[in-house]
């Protein structure tokens, strides 16, 4: 058995990984008796961590929102700054940061008191995010909805929400959430649709009023290797998207570091590689290719060549005007 301090930290970690723990299962994970578990729970409460208990044969414990944030973590102002920062980071372009930001955001929101949530929402509502698509209208992503979906994925809890399809039709969905996937500039929920009896992917920005219904489920096996592959296969088959193929005069590894998950990179030789990507806008490939700092040749589609030419003319005109006295 671990010493008391180590076991207490382990207990706190376990409470943060699931919405609810049956008491017997939690005691088994810690290797202690139910009586010792109750003492450890009391110790966490003495430290300021809000742990709720459900009594009875099937009783258990869960970490709940409290009147104050737990000590030895962050104060109120730091908590607000942390959540706002995570909300922006989860929409960022740095490889791997978005996914971990969602997980961290879900943990912080779970124990954040309502008074702090109001401050976070006020800051979010009064902040205009930058749009990389030059003013192109896109649906706003609600960070609280994303965090709520992330929690149901983590806890294997069935989820209900209203979904708006691309043609504007709205429907009520009841699903078994599996994973969140960040692809391009969008977030997708991969879930088993209980009404349609099949796997589906849902754009999170088209999803409203997500709410767990409290029912647990045993995770099903995906029809693909992982959730990212499932989403990508669906996106690649959408007829209105552009399929991009470009030959780049640069080593594959250096291109992968810059490109991240925005596309796939295939090595041709030590100094050349091929980029393929699928996108709904030709502006993004132009921005991406320009950031590679390397010569390239567009293999397809022809529309991308015309798009680059138009961008080039626009930049040349700007350079001439800017250079004039």
N, C-alpha and C positions, 0 to 999 in steps of 0.2 A: 504494500500500500504506500502511496506517495505521502510525503509530509503534508501537514495541514495547509500551508501556504500554496504549495504547488497544486494540491487537489482543488483548492478554492478557485485558482485561476483556470484550471481545467474545467471545472463546473461552469464557470462564467462563459468560457468558450463554447461549451456544448449548448448552453441556453441560447446563445446567439446564433447557432447554426440551424435551429428548428423553432417553429412557432410554439410547439407544445411537446413536452416530454412526459410520458407515463413514468410515475415514480419508480416502479420496479426496473424498468429499462434503464433509467438514468443511474440508479444505484449500481446496476450490473456494469455499465460502462465505466464507472469510477472504481469498481471493485470494493464497494463499501456496503454496509448494512443500511436498511431504510432509516434506522435511528441516527446513524452517522450522517446520512444524507440530509436529514432534517436539521441537524446542527450546522452543517455547511451552508444550507439555505439561509438559516438565521444569521450566520456570519456575513453572508452577502448583503442581507437586508441591513445589518448594522453598519455596513460600509456605504449604504445609500443606494444600492441597486434594487429597483422595484421588482421583486419576484412574487408572482401570484401563485397560489396553491389551490388545487381542486381536490377536495377530500373524498374519501370513499374507496371502495375496492379498486376502481379504475382511475383513482386520483393521480394527479401529476403536477407539473410545474411549468411556468412560462415566464419569460421576461417581458414586463409590461412597461408602458409609458408611465413616467412618474412626474412628481411636482418639480423635480430638479434633475439635471443631468448627474450621472454617477460621479463621485469625486475622483480625483487623480486622472481625469480625462481632459476635458476642455471646459471653459466657462461658456456662458450664454453667447457672447459675441463671437467667440471662436467657433462655436457650434454652427451659428448662422453662416459664418464665412466658409466653413467646411462644406456645408450642404450646397450653398450657391456655387462654390468652386467645382464640386462634383457634378452638379447639373450641367455646367458648361463643358467640363472635361468629357462627359459621356457623349457629347455631340462633337468631340474633337476628332482630329485626323491622325493622332499619334498612335502607332501600332500597339495594340494591347491595352492602352489606357482606358478606352471607352468601356470595355467589358468589366474591368476591375473597378471602375468608378461606379457602375450600376450596383455591383455587389456591396461596395462600401456604403453607397447611398441608402440601400435597402436596410442595412444594419443601423445606420444613424437615425433614419426616419422612424424605425420601429420603436425606439425608446425616447424620441423627442417629444417634450411636452407640447400641448396645443398652442400655448402662447408663443413658443418659438416657431412653430409651423406657420403661424400667421405672419410673423416677420419675414420668414423665407419667402412666402407667397407674395407678399407686398413687393419685395425686391425683384422677384422674378417677373411680376406683372408690369413693373415700371422699367424693365430693361429690354432694349431692342437688340436681338442677336444679329451678328453680321451674316450676310447671305452671300455665299461664294458664287451664286448663279446670276449675279448682276441684276437683282430685282425680280427674278423669276418667282412667281407665287408658289409657295409650298405650304403644306399644312404644318401647323406648329405641333411640336412634340411636347406633351405634358409630362414633366419629370415625375410628378406624383403618381401618374398612371403607370409610368414605366417602373417605378419602384414597387408599386402594388403588384404588378404582374411578376416582377422578379421574386417577390416573396412567395407567391403561390407556386412558382416553379420550384423554388427551394424546398417548400414544405410539402410538395406533391398534393396540393389542395385544388379541388375543382374550381373553375373560374367562370363567372358570367360577365358578359359585357355586350354593349351595342356596337355593331360594326357597320361602317359605311363603305360600300363597294365603290369601284372606280366610276360606275355609272350613276352614283348618287343614291342607290337603293340602300335602305337600312334594314338590318335584321338583328334579332336577339340571338346570341350565341352562348352555348354551354359547352365547355371544353375541359380536357385534361391537359394543362400546360406542361410543356416539356423543357424548352430552352428559349432564351432570347438570343437573337443573332444580329450583329451589326454588319450590314453589307452596304458598301458605298456610303451614302449620306443618310441611310434610313435604318430603322430598327424593325425587326420582324419577330413575331411570336410563333414558334412552331408548337402545335398542339394537336391533340386528337379530338376532332369534332364529334361530340356525343349525339348530335342530331343527324348528321350526315354519315356517321359511322366510317370516317376516314380521316387521314392525316391532312392538315391544312397549315398554311402559313398566313399570318395576318400582319399587315402593316400597323405598327403601334400608333402612328399618327392618325389612323382612321378608326381607332378604338376608343370608346368613351365609357365612362362609369364602370371600370373594372372592379369586381368584388368577388372575393373568395366566398364560397357557400358553406365552408366548414367541413365538407366531405373529403376524406382522404381517398387516395387511389394507389394502386400498385402500378408503377410506370410500365408502359408498353414498349415494345421494341420498334425502333424506327425502321422504315423500309430502305433507308440509305445508311451510309457509314456513320454520318453524324448530322447534326441539325444544320450546320452551315452548308453542307452538300445538298440537303433537301431544299433549302431556300434558293440556293444558286441554280439548281436544276429547274425550279419553277420560274425564276426570273429570266433565265436564258431562253426559255420557250415562249416568252411573251412577244407577240409579233411587232409591237410598236417600238421596241428597243433597238438601238444601234449596236452592231457587233464590230468591234474595233480590232484590227490587226496591224501592228507596226513593227518594222525592223529598226533596231537601235544599235548604234555604233558605240557600245559600252559593255563592260563585263556584266554578266547576269546578276552576280551577287550585289554589286553596287546599285543596280537598277531596282532590285528587290527591296533594298533598304529604303529607297526613296518612294517606291510605289506602294509598299505595304500590301493591304488587302484590296486595293482598288482594281487589281487585275492579276493575271498570272504571267509569269516570266519563264521562257524556255531558252536555255543556253544553246547557241548555235556553234560558237567556238570561243576561244579565250577572250576575244574582244567584241563579240557581237551576241545579241539575243533578240528574241521575238516576244513582244507584248501582245496579249489578247485581253480584252475586257468587254463587258456589256454595260451600256449606259442609256439613259433616257434623254440625255442632253449632250450635244457635241462640244459645248463649252468646256465641260470638265476634262475630256481628253486633251484639249488644247492647253489648258492650264497645266495638266500633269506632264505632258511631253515637254513643255517649255521649262519646267522645273528640273528636268533631268540633266541639263547642261551637257547635252551630247547631240551629235548629228543623228537624224532618223529619216526613215522612208515609210510613208503610209502605204500599206498593201491593200487595205479596204477599211471603210467603204469610200467611194468617190466623193460622197458628200463631205467627208472630213477634210479632204484636200481643198475643196472650195471654201470650207469654213476657216481653215488655216490661212488661205489666201486673203480672205476678207479681213481676218484679224491682222495679218501682216500689213495690208494697205492702211488700216486704221492706225496702226502703230507708226508707220512711216509718215503719215500726215501729221500725227502728234509730234513726232521728232522734228519735222520741218518747222512747225509752228513754234515749238519750244526753243529751237535754236535761233529763231529770228530775233533781231534787236528789239 
